[in-house]
Amino acid sequence: MKITEQEVRYVAALANLELSEPETARMAHELDEILTYMDKLNELDTGGVEPMAQVLFPAGETATLREDEPGATLSNQAALANAPLSGAGQFKVPKIIER
């Protein structure tokens, strides 16, 4: 087993998740299967394989992305118009992370 239940509990605590014992065991098993599959993929020789897609590529006239042009922006007042609570020109939100 590549990942232990203790490691699953640690990561769950970092993500502020509460997992039951059966959920912890299931997550450990599923994550272990994912890591095993990744090891299998790492065995493949991909040295001569060209990348199939890239975010930034020289496509020239065939590019389907629109030009990045600046447009009108919202005013502070318009952005806060539908906010349930605002003050000092900012959104106010309740504190949600507590430990």
Secondary structure, 3 states (H helix, E strand, C coil): CCCCHHHHHHHHHHCCCCCCHHHHHHHHHHHHHHHHHHHHHHCCCCCCCCCCCCCCCCCHHHCCCCCCCCCCCCCHHHHHCCCCCEECCEECCCCCCCC
